[in-house]
Amino acid sequence: MRISRLELAFPAGAPGRALILGADGAEDLSPFDPASTLIVEGMAQHHDALKARGFRVATSAEGSFDTALVTLPRAREAARARIAAAAAHLAPGGALWIDGQKTDGVESVLKEIKALGGISDMQSKAHGKIARIENPSRIPADWAARPLSPAPGFTTVPGVFSAESVDAGSAMLAAALPEKLPTRIVDLGAGWGWLSAQILGRPGVARLHLVEADHAALECARANVTDPRAMFHWADARSFRLPEPVNGVIMNPPFHTGRAADPGLGAAFIQAAAGLLTTAGRLWMVANRHLPYETELARHFAEVAEIGGDNRFKVLTATGAGARNRRTR
Ligand SMILES: C[S@@+](CC[C@H](N)C(=O)[O-])C[C@H]1O[C@@H](n2cnc3c(N)ncnc32)[C@H](O)[C@@H]1O
C-alpha cells in the first residue's frame, strides 16, 4: 500500500496547499488535509468517492500549490503529461513529488528526472518509490499532453484506453453488428468514441448514449462524435441508469482494474447492460476469448449466442434481459 511511502515522505503531513494528481477513491491519504488539498482525478467512481470523503476534487488542476504529488499512471506519455501539469501549478519554492509502483515504471521515470535536475528524499516501500524532484522548472515543456490521432478524424490524449490506434476487439465488434440497429442504444465504456461513431453510421439509431468513467476519454469522445443523436454521460457504467429502458446495448467492457485483471468488472457491465435493456432489447459485446462471460450472460439473459470472433476475441449477443419482469416495449 502506498500509504506507507506517503507516511515516510510526509511524516508531519503534506505542507501548505497540496495538489494530488491521481488517487484511488478508497486509499488512505492521511498525510493530506482535505481542507487544503485539491485532487485531480478523472475516473468517475474515484472522483465521487474522494469528494464524499471531503476532498476538493477536479478533473484538471487550477491554482498554485506548495506541495504537488504526482501518482504515476502506466502510460509513459501520460506520466510525463501529469508531471508537466504538476510543475506548471507549483508555487515558487513548492515541492514536487513523484510516487509510483515499480510495475508502472517509476524507476525509469525517476532515472530520467535525475538526469534532468536531480531527485532527493527517495523512499522505497511496498513495491514502489516516492521521491522529490529537485528542479521542477527543468521539466521539459514538451512533456505536456499532446493530442494523438489514432484514426482519421479522431483525436485522443495519452493515457486513455487504446490512445494510439483503434482497439482490435472494438473493430471486430463493429464488423459483427447487424446492418440495421435498434433505435435507442447505450455504448457502455465508450472510450474516445470510435465504436460509437461506427454505431451511428448504421441505419436505425435515433439516440446513442455514450457512458464512460474516464473524463479525459469522454472529452475526446465529445470532440470525435459530433452527431446530435449522441448524449454523453461521465459515469460509472456499473451504476448508470436511464429514466427509460433502451433496446440496444453495445460494449467492449474493460477487464482490468488498474493493472490487475478483473473479470468481475466485465460481469458488472453485463449486469448493468441487462438493467438498461427492455426484454426485447439486445446486447452485443466483445471480450477476450478466455474470459468466461457466458455464465454471467446466462444469469441475466434468456438467450445467448456467439456470432463472431477468432482465437483472441469472441463477439457475443444476448436478448431477453430480466424476462421475468416483462418490460417489453
Ligand atoms: C475496452 S475499453 C473500450 C473503449 C471503446 N469502446 C473503444 O472501442 O475504444 C473499455 C472502456 O471502459 C472504460 N471504463 C473502465 N471502467 C469503467 C466504469 N466503471 N464505467 C464506465 N467506463 C469504464 C475505460 O476507461 C475504457 O474506455
The ligand as a Tripos MOL2 file, in Angstrom:
@<TRIPOS>MOLECULE
LIG
   27    29     1     0     0
SMALL
NO_CHARGES

@<TRIPOS>ATOM
      1 C1        -12.0410   -1.8840  -23.5850 C.3       1 LIG1
      2 S1        -12.3020   -0.1610  -23.4790 S.3       1 LIG1
      3 C2        -13.4010    0.1620  -24.8310 C.3       1 LIG1
      4 C3        -13.3870    1.5990  -25.2780 C.3       1 LIG1
      5 C4        -14.1660    1.9510  -26.5270 C.3       1 LIG1
      6 N1        -15.4860    1.3760  -26.5630 N.3       1 LIG1
      7 C5        -13.3860    1.6220  -27.7630 C.2       1 LIG1
      8 O1        -13.9480    0.9700  -28.6010 O.co2     1 LIG1
      9 O2        -12.2500    2.0390  -27.9110 O.co2     1 LIG1
     10 C6        -13.2650   -0.0230  -22.0320 C.3       1 LIG1
     11 C7        -13.5920    1.4090  -21.6170 C.3       1 LIG1
     12 O3        -14.3170    1.3370  -20.3830 O.3       1 LIG1
     13 C8        -13.9140    2.4210  -19.5670 C.3       1 LIG1
     14 N2        -14.2300    2.0750  -18.1630 N.ar      1 LIG1
     15 C9        -13.4920    1.3890  -17.2580 C.ar      1 LIG1
     16 N3        -14.1690    1.2450  -16.1140 N.ar      1 LIG1
     17 C10       -15.3700    1.8510  -16.3030 C.ar      1 LIG1
     18 C11       -16.5300    2.0140  -15.4910 C.ar      1 LIG1
     19 N4        -16.5800    1.5190  -14.2600 N.pl3     1 LIG1
     20 N5        -17.5830    2.6740  -16.0150 N.ar      1 LIG1
     21 C12       -17.5430    3.1750  -17.2850 C.ar      1 LIG1
     22 N6        -16.4760    3.0470  -18.0970 N.ar      1 LIG1
     23 C13       -15.4090    2.3920  -17.6150 C.ar      1 LIG1
     24 C14       -12.4320    2.5740  -19.8450 C.3       1 LIG1
     25 O4        -11.9900    3.8620  -19.4920 O.3       1 LIG1
     26 C15       -12.3800    2.3040  -21.3540 C.3       1 LIG1
     27 O5        -12.5090    3.4820  -22.0810 O.3       1 LIG1
@<TRIPOS>BOND
     1     1     2 1
     2     2     3 1
     3     2    10 1
     4     3     4 1
     5     4     5 1
     6     5     6 1
     7     5     7 1
     8     7     8 2
     9     7     9 1
    10    10    11 1
    11    11    12 1
    12    11    26 1
    13    12    13 1
    14    13    14 1
    15    13    24 1
    16    14    15 ar
    17    14    23 ar
    18    15    16 ar
    19    16    17 ar
    20    17    18 ar
    21    17    23 ar
    22    18    19 1
    23    18    20 ar
    24    20    21 ar
    25    21    22 ar
    26    22    23 ar
    27    24    25 1
    28    24    26 1
    29    26    27 1
@<TRIPOS>SUBSTRUCTURE
     1 LIG1         1 GROUP 0 **** ****
